[in-house]
């Protein structure tokens, strides 16, 4: 079996209730994101903690749903700047792959501490 993913990939910026399934997620794509879920489009949804994700797309015969839970200590990160009013962002297949790999919380905390130290050194 091989999966042919759509060429257009959106990541929803706001977290959603991942208990929703095919039709409700397709409704969100239509009503809130302004897309047509039956077009060649894959949409990634995530929960508030960014530890779970669902990918929804239509393969021409029906809706497909992929559900992923990251291992403890990892989180999803959208790897680009998001305009404040954006409800979704377009990403490449490679960016989606990186998002789904997740980021280790320990590395993220170290990076945040390093950036904070740099800012403190510049300001004072």
Phi, psi and omega in degrees: 000135175232141180260128174257108182274149179296155181286335181259128182233124176248147170243120177292134184276333181265141177292153178226170175284112184281004172286347178292149181242200190316297188293320180292320177295319177298323176297322177295320178301315180292304191283320187258327183261349177074025180248170175252108185295347179268358175277169178290085186213134173246133179239129176260129174247153179219161177275175184300319182279353181059040176251346180231147178217149172234136175250129180240133172206163178248126185264013181096343178241340180171172179286144175242143181225127177244131183237128181230137171243125178285154175296158179306138178090002180238154180216154175281141174226132175278119191275041177202164179288136182247122175301143186303326183270357184290133176265343176204162176229150178270133177231161176276169177299322179294318177297320177299317178301316179295319178300314184290339175289330178079169180238138178287128181303321182297316178295322180296318178296319178297318179295318178298318179295320179296315179296318178298319179294320177298315180297318180297320180294323179289325184273351184193000000 
